[in-house]
Amino acid sequence: MIRISDNLFIPDGELSFVASASGGPGGQNVNCVNTRVTLLFNVDESPSLSDDQKMRIREGLSTRINKDGVLRITCQDSRSQWANRERAAGRLVRLLKEIGRAACRERV
């Protein structure tokens, strides 16, 4: 389970992680091992989010969400698939927190 705030949690079952070969420099290991990780989160189908939260996320992250409502976050910073998975989850948390803070500023 990923904690976004005191009252918002995303269960692991709502997230998918896909591993693929990482591009760029890094030696021969990069061409053989699937270390790049893409986190997929279906915002539109999430039972953990309210309709208002879904709308704010779609508006705030429109460039990262496809027409089916799936948010994609890719990470290939590390040579470790596990580290990239953790970093992608951390990016999800940061992005959703930023959307929440922006919504609070709009209401004031």
Secondary structure, DSSP 4 states (H G I P E B T S, - for coil): -EEEETTEEE-GGGEEEEEE---SSS-THHHHS--EEEEEEETTT-TTS-HHHHHHHHHHTTTTB-TTSEEEEEE-SSS-HHHHHHHHHHHHHHHHHHHHHHHHHHH-
